[in-house]
Amino acid sequence: MKQSTFSESLEKPIGIQNHFNRLKKFISNSSSSFILIGTFLLLFGAVSLFYFLQPYFEEIYLQRMNTSWGLALMILGMSLLLIKLSFLGYILFLYLQYKVIESVNDEELPLCTVIVPAYNEGELVYKTLLSIAQNDYPEDKIQIISIDDGSKDDTWQWMKKAKAQLGDRISIYQQPENQGKRHALYRGFNLGTGEVFITVDSDSIVKKDTIRSMASPFVVNKECGAVAGNVLVLNKEKAFIPRMLNVSFAFSFEFIRSAQSKLGSVLCTPGALSAYRREAVFTCREAWINQTFLGQVSKIGEDRAMTNMILKQGYKVFFQRNAYVYTNIPERYKNLSKMFIRWERSNVRENIAMSKFAFTNFREGSKRGTRILLLNQWLKMIMAYPGILLMVFFISTYPLLFLVSTLASILVFSSIQALFYAKKHNVSEAYWAYSYSIFYAFTLFWITPYAIATAGRSGWLTRDLTKKELEQQQVVAVTS
């Protein structure tokens, strides 16, 4: 195969390779320590500066309070803070009530179809398929389908290798050209025979009991229409961005989605790992594959769109905290920003779509919690542009106050994520919550406003690789 030959041509003597790996690890650890030390020096420096310059800040405060616009801004800011704190308290209340749905025995497990769409993933798709095949799900009750969506690299060769190794346990198909992830999934849905469809991204590794954990809620609860898996970062040891996002992902899934699950209203089943009831998918699959926004065919946000359409049918959507999947995320700022833009554009579209049914009698029982979740999404969207304008205003008029107050706020609110991660996972890794908050506040603040302004665009952004990028991808695969 192309990639194997490339690997052989770059093979290093074992001794040199070991020295190279040790040097790489040393540099990575030293850089990590430097970044964390710098983060806390910056944060505690801001707190100290706030203390020593308190008279100056009090004078600014009094000046602003003596003007009508200053008073209005203060009232608005306090109101928004109160709303956010109230919502956080509500989420905490729901989180404390959350319980994982226990797995059922082999006899009760439904026939399950696992669908893995792939595009330009190379060897990663092979590892993904092996991890699925190694699950403890009964072999006679699982169907594995993988679809190459017109990849330009050697993805198809790695899929054939998985097929050769797994035999009849896996079926592989190739799209004649790249049509997008939604079309690959659509083909998988049409080919699947399972009562439950489970979708797994082709750059993800699932734990041994994950498929069982994902399928069980459909047996236990007949109202269950979809299940979201628990996504953690696979490549967190390779770069700073994945290391920082690992803490953010844990909080987003294990705290936020746990709370949403208590309401039966997880807003998005992630592309990395999701499960759907067959009947629910077949009820909406034509509307889903033909979905448009502003007259253009939708090529992004297939996961949030499917979740919305299943919620609209009256089903509940749950989160399984013990259904782990480890997925690769971008290691460079450029690719990370593109991923976030795609996600935020999808949020804009699907918040609009959800608003069309969330305030109707779309299912039995209380719908108040679902509506609160949606309103919180809208608050973020509505405040995007006023937030940018206020930031520009304070930077131009009171730059020192803006810097100190921003860093002090990060120290306070990031501690919530850090403490949560430390309790659930690892204390040493929890400190990256602070670094990520600074990173986001000063380099990614523009994502939401930009995504709102360009919500009509449908480019995937992070999958269209140039020839040079494909070669770089191969080098990384060899040397990592």
N, C-alpha and C positions, 0 to 999 in steps of 0.2 A: 504494500500500500504506500501511497505517496508520503504520508506522515511518518511511517515507520522507516522508510528509506532515508528521509530527511534526518530522523533521529540518529540513525547509524552513522551518517556522515559527520555529525557533530559530537559524536561520543568522545568523552574525555577519559584519560586514565583515572582509575578509581581513586588513587591518592590525591591527585589534583582536584578532582571533583569534591572529595570530602573537605579539603581545605577551603575550596570555594564556598561550599554550603555553610561551613562554620563561620567564615568571614561575613557571608551574607546575613546570617542569623545575628552575629555580633553587631553589625551595623544597624540592623532593624531594631534590635533591643535598645541600643544606645540612642537611636533616633526617637524611639517611642518614649524613653525616659525623658529626653530633652523636651519633647512636645508637651508631655504631661506637667513637667516642672514649669515650663513656660506658661502653660495654661493657668496654673494656680498662682504663679507670681502675678500674672495679669489680673486675675479675679480679686485676689486679696489686696493687690495694689490699688484697685479701683475702690474697694471698701475703705481702705485706709485714707485714700484721697478724699472720699466722701466725708469721712470723719473730720479731717483737718480743714476741709474747705466748707464745713457746714454753715458758718455765718454767711459766706458768699452765696450758697444755694438758697438759704432762707431769704436773703434779700431778693433774689430772682423770683422766688415763690410769692413774696408779698407784692412785688411789682406786677406779676401776672394776675394775681387775685384782685388787683385794683382796676383791672380792665375787663370789659364785658366779654371779649373774646377769650381772655385768659381764664375767666371764671367758667365759661362754657366748655372750654377744653378740659378743665379740671373735672367738671361734673361728668363729661363724656368719658374721660379716662377712668374715673372711679366707677362709673356705671358698668363699663366693659369689664373691668377687673372683677367686680362683684358677680357679673354674669358668668365669667370664666371660672371663678372659684366655686360658684354654685353648681356649675356643670361638672367640675372635677369632683365635688363632693357627691353628686348624683352617681357618677361613674364608679366612684369608690364604693358606694353603697351597693351597687349592682355587682361589682367585682367580688365583694365579700360573700355574696350568695351563690356565686358560680360553682358548678360542679361538673367534672368531666362525665360524659355518658360512658358507662362501663362497656367493655367489649362483650359480645355474645359468644356462645360456643360455636363450634364448627358446623353443627347441624342447622343452626339458625341463620348462619351467614348467607347473604344473597349472592346470586351470580353477579360477578363484578367485571366490568370492562375498564381497563386502564389505558388511557390514550396519551401518547407522548408525541406531540408535534415537534419537529426539529428544523432549524434553519441555521446553517453555518456554525454548527457546534463542534464539529470534529470528534475527537475521542470522548468528549464529555457525554454525548448521547449513549455511547457504549456503556459507560459507567452507570449512567442513569438506569438503563434497561436491566443491567445486572442487579442493581440494588432492588429493583421492583421484583425481579424473578426470585430473589433470595428472601422475600418476605414470607412470613409464616401463615399466609393465606392458603387454604386448601387448593391444590393444583387444579382439581376438577371444577372449581368454582371461579377461576380467574382467567380472563382473556386479556392478553397484552397486545396492543396495536401501536405501532410507531409509524409516523408519516413524515417523510422528508419533503419539505415544502420548497423544492427546487433549489437546494443549496448549491453554492458555487465552490465549496471546498470539498473535503473528503468525508463529509458526514455520512453519505450513502454507503461508503466502504465500511465505516465503523458499524453502521446498522446491519450490514450483511455479516460482519464478524459476529455480532450479537446473535443474529439468526442462526449462524452455523454452530454456535456454542449452545444455544437454548433450544434449537429445533422447533418442534410444533408448539412450544409454549409461547411463541411470539410470532406475530404476523407483521411484515413490513411492507410499506407502500411508498411510491414516489410520485409526487405531483409533477406534471409535465413542465410546469414553470412556477416561479414564486407567486403565490396568490395571497399570502398573508396567513397569520396564525389562525384567524377565525375560520377560514376555509379549510385548513388542515383539520381543525377540531370538528367542523361540520361533517367532513368525510368520515372521521372516526366515529361520530355519533351514528351515522347511517350504517356503518359496518358493524358496530357493536351489538352484541346480543344480551348484554348484562342488564339486570334490573337496576343497577347503580353504575353510573359513569364516574370514573375518577380521572382527572386530568393532572398531569405532572409535566413541568417544564423540563426540557432536554439538557439543562445544565444543573440539575438538582439530584440529590441523593436522599432517598427515604430510609428511615429506620426500619428495623425488621418487623415491628408490629404496627407500622403506620397504616397500611391498607386495611387491616382489621379494624383499627380504631376509627378510620374514616367511614367504613361501611356500616358499622354497628348502629349509629343513631337512626338510620332509616328503618331498622327492624324494631327498635325500642319505641320510636315516636312516629306515628303515621302522618303527623303534620309536618315532618321534616322534609323539606324540598331540596336543601343544599347544606353542605358542611364545608367550613373553611379549615385548612390545616394550619399548623404552627410553623412559621417560616423563620429560620435562623440562617446566618451568613456562613457559607462554606469556605470562602477564601479570606477569612478575617486575619489570618496570619501573614498574608502576602503584601498588604499595603495598609496605609493609614485610614483611607476612606472606608474600606470594608470593616476595619476594626472599630471605627467610630459608629458606623451604622448598625453594627451588631447589637449594641446596647439600645439604640433607637427602635430597631425591629422588635426586640424582646418586649419593650414597653408597649409598642403599638399593637402587637398581637396578644401577648399574655395578659395585659391589663385592659386595654381598650376593647379588644374583640371579646374578651371574657365577659365584660360588662354588657356589650351588645348582644352576646349570646343569651344572656339571662332574659332578654326581651324577645328572643327568637328573631332578631333583626340585625344580624351581622350585615353591614352595608356592602362589603365587597369580599367575595371568595377569591383568594389570590391565585394568579396564574400558576405559581409554583406548585400549589397543591390544593385541589378543590374536588368536591364530590357532589353529584347531582342525581336526583331521582329521575329515572328514565321517562316516566309519564310527564313530569314537569318540563323536561327538555323538549320532548316531542310536541308538547302543546305550544311552545314558543319558538322552536328552532327556525321556522321560515321567517318569522318577524325578526329574529335575531340575526340571521345571515343577510337579510335584506335591509337592515337598519341603516338609516341615513341621518345626517345632521346638516342643516342648512343646504339641503339638496345634494350633498355629497355622500357617497357610500362610506360607512364607518369602518375603518381598518384598525382602530385602536380601542382599548377599553372593553374588550370582549368579556372579561371576567366580571367587571362591574355591571355591564349590560345584562348578562345572563342572571346575575344576582337580582337585579331590579325586576326582570321579567318573571322570575320565580316568586319573589315577594308579592308581586302584583296579583298572582294567581291565588293568593291566600295562604301559601305555604310559609313555614318558618325556616330561618337560616341559622344554623348553630356553628359554634367553634369548638374544635377538639384540641385542647391544650397538649394532650399527650401524643398527638399525631405529628411527629416532627419531620420536617424536610429541610435539608441544608442546600442552599442555592447560591450560585455565584452572583455577585453584584459588581458594577463597574469599579475599577480601581483608579480611574483618572477623572479629574473634574469635568472635562468635556463630556464624557459619556454619562457621568452621573447627572449632570444638569439636563441632558437630553432625556434620560429616564424619568426624571421628576417632571419635566415639561409634559411628557406623554401622560403621566399619571394625573397631573392637574387638569389637563385638557379633558381627560375622561371624566374627572370629577365634575367639571362644569357641565358637560353634556348630561351626565347621569343624574346630577342634582335636579336639573330641569325635568328630566324624564320621571324621576321619582316624585317630584312635586305634583305631577298630574294625577297620581293615584293615592299618595300618602294621606291626603286629607279627605279621602272618601272612605266608605265602609268596605275596604279592600279585603278584610278578613275578620273572623270572629274574635271576640275578646277585646281587651284593651289595646288601643293603638297609640296611646299618649306617648309612650316611651319612644316608639319609632319616629314619631313626629318631632320629638325633642332632639333626637339624633340628627335628623335632617335639618332642623333649624340651626343647629350648631354648625353644620356644614355651610349653610348659607351665610351665617355671621362671618365666617372666615372669608368668604368670597366678597361680601359686601364691604368689608373693612379693608380689602386689599389696597385700593387706590387711596382712600383717606389715610391709611397707614403710611404709604410711601410719601404722600405730601407732607404729613406731619414729620416724618423722618428728615426730609429735605429741609423743612423749616427749622427744626431744632439744630441740625448740623450747621446751618448757615448763621443762626443767631446765638445759640448756646452750645457750641461743639463739646466743651468739656463736660457740661451737664449731661448731654446726650450720651457720651462715651461712658461716663461713670455710672449713670442710671441703667444703661443697657447691660453693662457687665455685672452690676449688682443684681439685676433681675435674673440674669442667667445663673448666677451663683445660687440664688434661692430656688428657682423653678427646676433647674437641672438636678438639684439634689433629690427631687422626687423620683426622677428616672434612675439616678445613681443608686439610691437606697433600695428601690424595687429590684434592680438587677443584682445588687450585692446579696440581697436576701434569697433570690431565686436561683442565681447562677454563681457568679464569681466576684469577689470583692475587688481584686486588682483590675479587672476589666471594667468595672463599673465607673471608674474615673473618666473613661472616654466620653461619658455623657456630657461632661463640661466642655471638652474640646469640640465635640460635634455641635453643641449649641452655639459656640462662638463662630465656628466654621459656617454654620447655616445663617446666622444673623448677619454676617458681614460679606458672604459670598453667594448666598442662594436666596436672599430676601426677595429678589426680583422675579422668582419663578412663577408664583401665583398670579401677579398682575399681567405678566407676559402671556401666561397660558390662557387667561380670560380673554385677552385681546386677540389671540390666535386660535381660539377654540375650534374654529372650522377646519383647521389643518389636520390631516390624518396620517402623516408620515410616522413610521415606526421609529426612525431616528437612530437607533442603536444597533440595527442588524444589517444594514447595507454596508458591507465591508469592501474597501478598495483592495486592489492586488497587494499593495504595500502592507495594508493592515492584516490581510490574510497571512502574509509571510511572517509578520511580527507575531501573530497569534500562534503560529507553528513554533517559532523560536521560544515563546513563553512556555508552551506545552512541553518542550524538550528540556528546558533548563530548570523548570519548577519541580 
